[in-house]
Amino acid sequence: MAAHRGAMLSAEAGQERLAQAMARLQRYRQESSTQLLATRDELARLHTRLEAARQDALQWVREGGCPGAPQGEGRQFRPQMCCTREMPGVMEGAQLG
């Protein structure tokens, strides 16, 4: 009878540990889901900003770019050619290629 009682107590303890582990797993899943949703929202926001900046750059090039920059097919945008004189402070901290 004592062995049976010991087995029952052990099974109950195992069930309790299992319930605790399942609760931890549920919390982890919820936290991960919340974090993933926030990351996706930020990615969408950044993608929107990137697309707007790309459109601005394309519009700027269509309108002629900066004065004194090379014109024509295949020209490369070089911010140091126009921005440093016309827009002081813009190039601070920028990495130019």
Backbone hydrogen bonds in HBPLUS format (Angstrom, degrees):
<---DONOR---> <-ACCEPTOR-->    atom                        ^
c    i                          cat <-CA-CA->   ^        H-A-AA   ^      H-
h    n   atom  resd res      DA  || num        DHA   H-A  angle D-A-AA Bond
n    s   type  num  typ     dist DA aas  dist angle  dist       angle   num
A0005-ARG N   A0001-MET O   3.00 MM   4  6.27 158.2  2.05 147.6 153.5     1
A0006-GLY N   A0002-ALA O   2.91 MM   4  6.09 156.8  1.96 145.5 151.9     2
A0007-ALA N   A0003-ALA O   2.95 MM   4  6.15 153.2  2.02 145.2 152.1     3
A0008-MET N   A0004-HIS O   3.00 MM   4  6.26 152.0  2.08 146.0 153.6     4
A0009-LEU N   A0005-ARG O   2.97 MM   4  6.26 159.7  2.01 150.9 155.8     5
A0010-SER N   A0006-GLY O   2.97 MM   4  6.12 154.6  2.04 143.9 151.2     6
A0011-ALA N   A0007-ALA O   2.91 MM   4  6.08 153.3  1.98 144.4 151.7     7
A0012-GLU N   A0008-MET O   2.90 MM   4  6.14 156.0  1.95 148.5 155.0     8
A0013-ALA N   A0009-LEU O   2.93 MM   4  6.15 155.6  1.99 145.5 152.1     9
A0014-GLY N   A0010-SER O   2.93 MM   4  6.15 154.3  2.00 144.6 151.9    10
A0015-GLN N   A0011-ALA O   2.89 MM   4  6.13 152.8  1.97 145.5 153.1    11
A0016-GLU N   A0012-GLU O   2.93 MM   4  6.21 151.0  2.02 144.9 152.7    12
A0017-ARG N   A0013-ALA O   2.94 MM   4  6.23 161.1  1.98 150.6 155.3    13
A0018-LEU N   A0014-GLY O   2.90 MM   4  6.08 155.5  1.96 146.2 153.5    14
A0019-ALA N   A0015-GLN O   2.91 MM   4  6.13 154.5  1.98 145.4 152.0    15
A0020-GLN N   A0016-GLU O   2.96 MM   4  6.23 156.6  2.01 149.9 156.0    16
A0021-ALA N   A0017-ARG O   2.92 MM   4  6.15 159.0  1.97 148.8 154.6    17
A0022-MET N   A0018-LEU O   2.91 MM   4  6.11 155.1  1.97 147.8 154.8    18
A0023-ALA N   A0019-ALA O   2.99 MM   4  6.21 150.4  2.08 142.9 150.7    19
A0024-ARG N   A0020-GLN O   2.95 MM   4  6.26 156.5  2.00 149.1 155.3    20
A0025-LEU N   A0021-ALA O   2.91 MM   4  6.13 157.7  1.96 147.7 154.0    21
A0026-GLN N   A0022-MET O   2.95 MM   4  6.17 156.0  2.01 145.0 151.2    22
A0027-ARG N   A0023-ALA O   3.00 MM   4  6.29 158.1  2.05 148.5 153.9    23
A0028-TYR N   A0024-ARG O   2.90 MM   4  6.13 161.3  1.93 151.7 157.1    24
A0029-ARG N   A0025-LEU O   2.89 MM   4  6.12 161.9  1.92 152.3 157.1    25
A0030-GLN N   A0026-GLN O   3.00 MM   4  6.21 157.5  2.06 146.8 152.8    26
A0031-GLU N   A0027-ARG O   2.91 MM   4  6.14 166.7  1.92 155.3 158.7    27
A0032-SER N   A0028-TYR O   2.86 MM   4  6.00 163.2  1.89 152.4 157.6    28
A0033-SER N   A0029-ARG O   2.90 MM   4  6.00 155.8  1.96 144.7 151.6    29
A0034-THR N   A0030-GLN O   2.97 MM   4  6.19 159.0  2.01 149.6 155.0    30
A0035-GLN N   A0031-GLU O   2.93 MM   4  6.14 161.8  1.96 150.5 155.6    31
A0036-LEU N   A0032-SER O   2.85 MM   4  6.00 157.9  1.90 148.4 154.8    32
A0037-LEU N   A0033-SER O   2.97 MM   4  6.14 157.0  2.03 146.2 152.2    33
A0038-ALA N   A0034-THR O   3.05 MM   4  6.29 158.2  2.10 147.2 152.9    34
A0039-THR N   A0035-GLN O   2.96 MM   4  6.17 154.4  2.03 147.0 154.3    35
A0040-ARG N   A0036-LEU O   2.90 MM   4  6.12 157.0  1.95 149.1 155.3    36
A0041-ASP N   A0037-LEU O   2.96 MM   4  6.18 154.6  2.02 146.4 153.4    37
A0042-GLU N   A0038-ALA O   2.98 MM   4  6.22 158.1  2.03 146.0 151.7    38
A0043-LEU N   A0039-THR O   2.89 MM   4  6.10 159.1  1.93 148.8 154.9    39
A0044-ALA N   A0040-ARG O   2.95 MM   4  6.15 157.9  2.00 147.9 153.2    40
A0045-ARG N   A0041-ASP O   2.97 MM   4  6.21 155.8  2.03 146.7 153.5    41
A0046-LEU N   A0042-GLU O   2.86 MM   4  6.10 162.0  1.89 154.6 159.2    42
A0047-HIS N   A0043-LEU O   2.86 MM   4  6.00 153.0  1.93 146.1 154.1    43
A0048-THR N   A0044-ALA O   3.00 MM   4  6.19 154.0  2.07 144.1 150.6    44
A0049-ARG N   A0045-ARG O   3.03 MM   4  6.35 157.8  2.08 147.1 152.9    45
A0050-LEU N   A0046-LEU O   2.85 MM   4  6.06 157.3  1.90 149.0 155.5    46
A0051-GLU N   A0047-HIS O   2.93 MM   4  6.13 162.0  1.96 149.9 154.3    47
A0052-ALA N   A0048-THR O   2.99 MM   4  6.20 155.9  2.05 146.7 153.4    48
A0053-ALA N   A0049-ARG O   2.92 MM   4  6.16 157.0  1.98 148.2 154.5    49
A0054-ARG N   A0050-LEU O   2.86 MM   4  6.10 153.6  1.93 148.4 156.3    50
A0055-GLN N   A0051-GLU O   2.92 MM   4  6.15 158.6  1.97 147.6 153.0    51
A0056-ASP N   A0052-ALA O   2.89 MM   4  6.13 154.9  1.95 146.1 153.5    52
A0057-ALA N   A0053-ALA O   2.90 MM   4  6.13 157.8  1.95 148.0 153.6    53
A0058-LEU N   A0054-ARG O   2.92 MM   4  6.18 160.4  1.96 150.8 156.2    54
A0059-GLN N   A0055-GLN O   2.91 MM   4  6.09 158.9  1.95 148.1 154.1    55
A0060-TRP N   A0056-ASP O   2.87 MM   4  6.06 156.2  1.93 147.5 154.5    56
A0061-VAL N   A0057-ALA O   2.94 MM   4  6.20 156.8  1.99 149.9 155.4    57
A0062-ARG N   A0058-LEU O   2.91 MM   4  6.14 160.3  1.94 148.9 154.6    58
A0063-GLU N   A0059-GLN O   2.98 MM   4  6.18 142.8  2.12 145.3 154.9    59
A0065-GLY N   A0060-TRP O   2.87 MM   5  5.35 154.0  1.94 154.0 146.1    60
A0064-GLY N   A0061-VAL O   2.99 MM   3  5.18 160.4  2.03 109.6 114.1    61
A0069-ALA N   A0066-CYS O   3.24 MM   3  5.83 160.9  2.27 135.4 136.5    62
A0081-MET N   A0078-ARG O   2.91 MM   3  5.73 164.2  1.94 128.6 133.5    63
A0082-CYS N   A0079-PRO O   3.22 MM   3  5.85 147.7  2.33 115.7 122.4    64
A0083-CYS N   A0079-PRO O   2.88 MM   4  5.44 150.2  1.97 159.2 169.0    65
A0086-GLU N   A0082-CYS O   3.19 MM   4  6.19 167.0  2.21 156.4 159.1    66
A0087-MET N   A0083-CYS O   2.80 MM   4  5.01 147.9  1.90 129.3 137.6    67
A0090-VAL N   A0087-MET O   3.18 MM   3  5.88 164.0  2.20 140.4 143.3    68
A0094-ALA N   A0091-MET O   3.02 MM   3  5.18 166.5  2.04 123.7 126.0    69
